Amino acid sequence: MRPILVIVGPTAVGKTDLSIAVARAVDGEIISADSMQVYKGMDIGTAKPTENERQGIPHHMLDVVTPDQEFSVADYQRMVEETLRSLAERDKTPILTGGTGLYIRAVLDGFVFDPEARDEELRVQLEKMASTRGGVVLHQRLAEVDPDSAKRLHPNDHRRVIRALEVYHTTGQPLSRHLAAQKRQPPRHPSVKFGLTRNRRRLYDRINLRVDLMMETGLLDEVKQLMSQGLEGSATALQALGYKELVGYLRGEYDLTEAVRRLKRDTRRYAKRQLTWFRRDQEIIWLDLDQISREDAVEKITGIYWRNFHTEHEI
């Protein structure tokens, strides 16, 4: 199998456009590493590339489950492994691109929560606690048993806080310890990693513009459609960035102007967290898209990738 070509970066930095150009240059197919683009019917709010935007390049891991279905890191890893085998059989370059760092780690390093480490009764209790007493209470409980995970997770990230508590109670070990053990394992797949960045002010301007375009192209109607399917506001899909803010508006908690303001603010904060996550990886080669043209970026990425590809084959 060819090494995996990885392209990461914060939301709205320009990953989709550049990845498609790179795919054309290296005879590749794209594997989305976005935890929300896996859901059908969640197109506008996740910035899922349209058929036209894909320009004929095959995309994998889009629209694989409905919003009412559970979808875990383990599910993602299993499905991507199947995709990688298919690409290897056809001698295609796998291009893993997106902003969900945990999904990328699961593919490259084999990290995954134990799929058997589940306690549905406990999860229901924790979800009820989050809805009645607030996420801060859950986060405080996590801090008592797994302070490292509590530092890493935001109190409002109910889904991952609950999962961390579930892992602790079902395995007897904190999630942070599982993560530390994983770091000592060799990579599951060879890869060449690139990170995209921009001047922070320009990135934030792009984020604000993207939100405005999402609203113009029907994001509110998309959220209404999801809610009409019987999804509760606590559902994983409706807790996603771009959806939870509008759910609050539709529930009458604030007006639409405030919902859009919150969405822009939350997206900027998310981009900052993404950069913090990816900056920890010393193997990533960073490209500033404000300092290099798209054509030069494609040329640099493909040149470095092919050199690594030939090195792998020589070994």
C-alpha positions as CSV (number, residue, x, y, z in Angstrom):
1,M,0.0,0.0,0.0
2,R,1.2,3.5,-0.7
3,P,1.9,5.7,2.4
4,I,-1.2,7.7,3.5
5,L,-1.0,11.3,2.5
6,V,-2.5,13.3,5.3
7,I,-3.7,16.9,5.0
8,V,-5.0,18.5,8.3
9,G,-5.7,22.0,9.5
10,P,-8.4,24.1,11.1
11,T,-11.9,24.5,9.7
12,A,-12.2,26.9,6.8
13,V,-8.5,26.9,6.1
14,G,-8.9,25.5,2.6
15,K,-8.3,21.7,3.0
16,T,-11.1,20.6,0.6
17,D,-9.9,22.6,-2.4
18,L,-6.2,21.8,-1.9
19,S,-6.9,18.1,-1.2
20,I,-8.8,17.7,-4.5
21,A,-5.9,19.3,-6.4
22,V,-3.4,17.0,-4.7
23,A,-5.6,14.0,-5.4
24,R,-5.4,14.8,-9.1
25,A,-1.6,15.1,-9.0
26,V,-1.0,11.8,-7.2
27,D,-3.8,9.6,-8.6
28,G,-5.5,9.6,-5.2
29,E,-8.8,9.2,-3.5
30,I,-9.9,11.2,-0.5
31,I,-10.9,9.8,2.9
32,S,-12.8,12.3,5.0
33,A,-11.6,12.6,8.6
34,D,-14.5,14.7,9.8
35,S,-16.6,13.2,12.6
36,M,-19.8,14.9,11.4
37,Q,-19.5,14.5,7.7
38,V,-20.3,10.8,8.2
39,Y,-23.9,11.7,8.8
40,K,-26.5,11.8,6.0
41,G,-28.4,15.0,5.7
42,M,-25.8,17.1,7.4
43,D,-24.3,18.8,4.4
44,I,-24.3,22.5,4.8
45,G,-23.3,22.8,8.5
46,T,-20.4,20.3,8.0
47,A,-19.2,22.0,4.8
48,K,-19.5,18.6,3.1
49,P,-18.1,19.0,-0.5
50,T,-20.9,18.8,-3.1
51,E,-20.6,16.6,-6.1
52,N,-19.5,19.5,-8.2
53,E,-16.8,20.5,-5.7
54,R,-15.5,17.0,-5.6
55,Q,-14.6,17.3,-9.3
56,G,-14.9,13.6,-10.0
57,I,-12.4,12.6,-7.2
58,P,-13.8,9.7,-5.2
59,H,-14.6,10.7,-1.6
60,H,-14.9,8.1,1.2
61,M,-16.5,8.3,4.7
62,L,-19.2,10.7,3.7
63,D,-22.9,9.9,4.4
64,V,-22.3,6.5,5.9
65,V,-24.9,6.6,8.7
66,T,-28.1,8.5,9.6
67,P,-28.1,11.1,12.3
68,D,-30.0,8.9,14.7
69,Q,-27.4,6.1,14.6
70,E,-24.4,5.7,17.0
71,F,-21.1,6.0,15.3
72,S,-17.9,5.6,17.2
73,V,-14.1,6.0,16.6
74,A,-14.0,2.2,16.3
75,D,-16.6,2.2,13.5
76,Y,-14.7,4.8,11.7
77,Q,-11.4,3.0,12.0
78,R,-12.9,-0.3,10.8
79,M,-14.5,1.3,7.7
80,V,-11.4,3.2,6.8
81,E,-9.3,0.0,7.0
82,E,-11.7,-1.5,4.4
83,T,-11.2,1.5,2.2
84,L,-7.5,1.4,2.5
85,R,-7.4,-2.2,1.4
86,S,-9.6,-1.3,-1.6
87,L,-7.2,1.6,-2.6
88,A,-4.2,-0.7,-2.2
89,E,-5.7,-3.3,-4.5
90,R,-6.3,-0.5,-7.1
91,D,-2.9,1.1,-6.5
92,K,-4.4,4.5,-5.5
93,T,-3.0,7.0,-3.2
94,P,-5.0,7.3,0.1
95,I,-5.5,11.0,1.1
96,L,-6.7,11.3,4.6
97,T,-8.0,14.8,5.2
98,G,-10.1,16.6,7.8
99,G,-10.0,18.3,11.1
100,T,-11.0,15.5,13.6
101,G,-7.6,14.7,15.1
102,L,-8.9,11.6,17.0
103,Y,-10.1,10.0,13.8
104,I,-6.8,10.6,12.1
105,R,-4.9,9.2,15.1
106,A,-7.2,6.1,15.0
107,V,-6.2,5.4,11.4
108,L,-2.5,6.1,11.6
109,D,-1.7,4.7,15.0
110,G,-4.5,2.1,15.4
111,F,-5.8,3.9,18.5
112,V,-9.4,3.1,19.3
113,F,-11.6,2.8,22.3
114,D,-12.3,-0.8,23.2
115,P,-15.7,-1.3,21.4
116,E,-16.7,-3.7,24.2
117,A,-16.1,-1.0,26.9
118,R,-19.7,0.1,27.0
119,D,-22.2,0.6,29.7
120,E,-25.5,1.7,28.2
121,E,-27.2,2.1,31.6
122,L,-24.3,4.3,32.9
123,R,-24.4,6.4,29.7
124,V,-28.1,7.1,30.0
125,Q,-27.6,8.2,33.6
126,L,-24.7,10.5,32.6
127,E,-26.7,12.0,29.7
128,K,-29.6,12.7,32.1
129,M,-27.2,14.3,34.5
130,A,-25.8,16.5,31.8
131,S,-29.3,17.6,30.7
132,T,-30.6,18.3,34.2
133,R,-27.5,19.5,36.1
134,G,-25.2,20.7,33.3
135,G,-22.0,19.6,31.8
136,V,-19.8,21.2,34.4
137,V,-20.9,18.6,37.0
138,L,-19.9,15.8,34.7
139,H,-16.6,17.5,33.9
140,Q,-15.9,17.8,37.6
141,R,-16.6,14.1,38.1
142,L,-14.2,13.3,35.2
143,A,-11.5,15.6,36.8
144,E,-11.7,13.4,39.9
145,V,-11.0,10.1,38.2
146,D,-9.1,11.3,35.1
147,P,-7.6,14.8,35.5
148,D,-5.6,14.6,32.3
149,S,-8.6,13.9,30.1
150,A,-10.6,16.6,32.0
151,K,-7.9,19.1,31.1
152,R,-8.1,18.1,27.4
153,L,-11.9,18.1,27.1
154,H,-14.1,21.1,27.2
155,P,-16.9,21.0,29.8
156,N,-19.5,21.5,27.0
157,D,-18.2,18.5,25.1
158,H,-20.8,16.3,26.8
159,R,-20.4,13.4,24.4
160,R,-16.6,12.9,24.9
161,V,-16.8,13.7,28.6
162,I,-19.4,10.9,29.0
163,R,-17.3,8.6,26.9
164,A,-14.3,9.2,29.0
165,L,-16.3,8.4,32.1
166,E,-17.7,5.3,30.5
167,V,-14.2,4.1,29.6
168,Y,-13.0,4.6,33.1
169,H,-15.9,2.8,34.7
170,T,-15.9,-0.1,32.3
171,T,-12.2,-0.7,32.1
172,G,-11.0,0.5,35.5
173,Q,-8.4,2.6,33.8
174,P,-8.6,6.3,32.9
175,L,-8.8,7.2,29.2
176,S,-5.6,9.2,29.5
177,R,-3.8,6.0,30.4
178,H,-5.1,4.2,27.3
179,L,-3.9,7.2,25.3
180,A,-0.5,7.2,26.9
181,A,-0.1,3.4,26.2
182,Q,-1.1,4.0,22.6
183,K,1.7,6.6,22.1
184,R,4.3,3.9,22.9
185,Q,3.0,1.8,20.0
186,P,4.6,2.0,16.5
187,P,2.4,3.6,13.7
188,R,-0.1,1.3,12.1
189,H,0.4,2.8,8.7
190,P,3.2,4.8,7.1
191,S,2.2,8.4,6.3
192,V,3.4,11.8,5.2
193,K,1.6,14.6,7.0
194,F,0.9,18.1,6.0
195,G,-0.8,20.9,8.0
196,L,-2.4,23.9,6.5
197,T,-2.6,27.3,8.3
198,R,-3.2,30.9,7.6
199,N,-2.8,34.2,9.4
200,R,-5.2,34.1,12.3
201,R,-7.1,37.2,11.3
202,R,-7.6,36.0,7.7
203,L,-8.6,32.6,9.0
204,Y,-11.2,34.1,11.3
205,D,-12.5,36.2,8.4
206,R,-12.9,33.1,6.3
207,I,-14.8,31.4,9.2
208,N,-17.2,34.4,9.5
209,L,-17.8,34.4,5.7
210,R,-18.4,30.7,5.7
211,V,-21.0,31.0,8.4
212,D,-22.8,33.7,6.4
213,L,-22.7,31.6,3.3
214,M,-24.1,28.6,5.2
215,M,-27.0,30.7,6.5
216,E,-27.7,32.0,2.9
217,T,-27.6,28.4,1.5
218,G,-30.1,27.0,3.9
219,L,-28.4,25.9,7.2
220,L,-31.5,26.8,9.2
221,D,-33.7,24.7,7.0
222,E,-31.3,21.8,7.3
223,V,-31.5,22.0,11.1
224,K,-35.3,22.2,11.0
225,Q,-35.3,19.1,8.8
226,L,-33.2,17.1,11.3
227,M,-35.4,18.1,14.1
228,S,-38.5,17.1,12.2
229,Q,-37.1,13.6,12.0
230,G,-37.6,13.4,15.8
231,L,-34.0,14.0,16.8
232,E,-33.6,15.5,20.3
233,G,-31.3,18.4,20.9
234,S,-29.0,16.2,22.9
235,A,-28.5,13.8,20.0
236,T,-24.8,13.6,18.8
237,A,-25.7,15.1,15.4
238,L,-27.5,18.1,16.9
239,Q,-24.7,18.8,19.3
240,A,-22.4,19.4,16.3
241,L,-20.9,22.8,15.7
242,G,-23.3,24.7,13.4
243,Y,-26.3,22.8,14.6
244,K,-26.5,23.2,18.4
245,E,-26.4,27.0,18.0
246,L,-29.4,27.0,15.7
247,V,-31.2,24.4,17.9
248,G,-31.1,27.0,20.7
249,Y,-32.7,29.6,18.4
250,L,-35.4,27.2,17.3
251,R,-36.2,26.5,21.0
252,G,-36.6,30.2,21.6
253,E,-33.5,30.6,23.8
254,Y,-32.2,33.5,21.8
255,D,-32.9,35.3,18.5
256,L,-31.3,34.4,15.1
257,T,-28.8,37.2,15.2
258,E,-27.5,35.8,18.5
259,A,-27.4,32.3,17.1
260,V,-25.2,33.3,14.2
261,R,-23.0,35.3,16.5
262,R,-22.5,32.2,18.7
263,L,-21.9,30.0,15.7
264,K,-19.1,32.3,14.4
265,R,-17.6,32.5,17.9
266,D,-17.8,28.8,18.5
267,T,-16.3,28.0,15.1
268,R,-13.3,30.4,15.8
269,R,-12.7,28.7,19.1
270,Y,-12.9,25.3,17.5
271,A,-10.3,26.3,14.9
272,K,-8.0,27.4,17.7
273,R,-8.4,24.0,19.5
274,Q,-7.8,22.1,16.2
275,L,-4.5,24.0,15.7
276,T,-3.5,23.3,19.3
277,W,-4.1,19.5,18.7
278,F,-2.2,19.3,15.5
279,R,0.7,21.5,16.6
280,R,1.6,18.7,19.0
281,D,2.5,16.4,16.1
282,Q,6.1,17.0,15.2
283,E,5.8,15.0,12.0
284,I,3.5,17.5,10.4
285,I,5.0,19.7,7.6
286,W,3.2,23.1,7.8
287,L,2.2,25.2,4.9
288,D,0.9,28.8,5.3
289,L,-1.6,29.3,2.6
290,D,-1.3,33.0,2.9
291,Q,2.3,32.8,1.9
292,I,2.2,30.2,-0.8
293,S,0.0,29.8,-3.9
294,R,-2.2,26.8,-4.3
295,E,-0.2,25.6,-7.3
296,D,3.1,25.8,-5.3
297,A,1.5,24.1,-2.3
298,V,0.4,21.2,-4.5
299,E,3.8,21.0,-6.0
300,K,5.5,20.9,-2.6
301,I,3.1,18.4,-1.2
302,T,3.4,16.0,-4.1
303,G,7.2,16.4,-4.3
304,I,7.7,15.5,-0.7
305,Y,5.2,12.7,-0.8
306,W,6.7,11.0,-3.8
307,R,10.2,11.2,-2.3
308,N,8.8,9.5,0.8
309,F,7.0,6.9,-1.3
310,H,10.1,5.9,-3.1
311,T,12.1,5.8,0.2
312,E,9.5,3.4,1.6
313,H,9.8,1.1,-1.4
314,E,13.6,1.2,-1.3
315,I,13.4,0.0,2.3
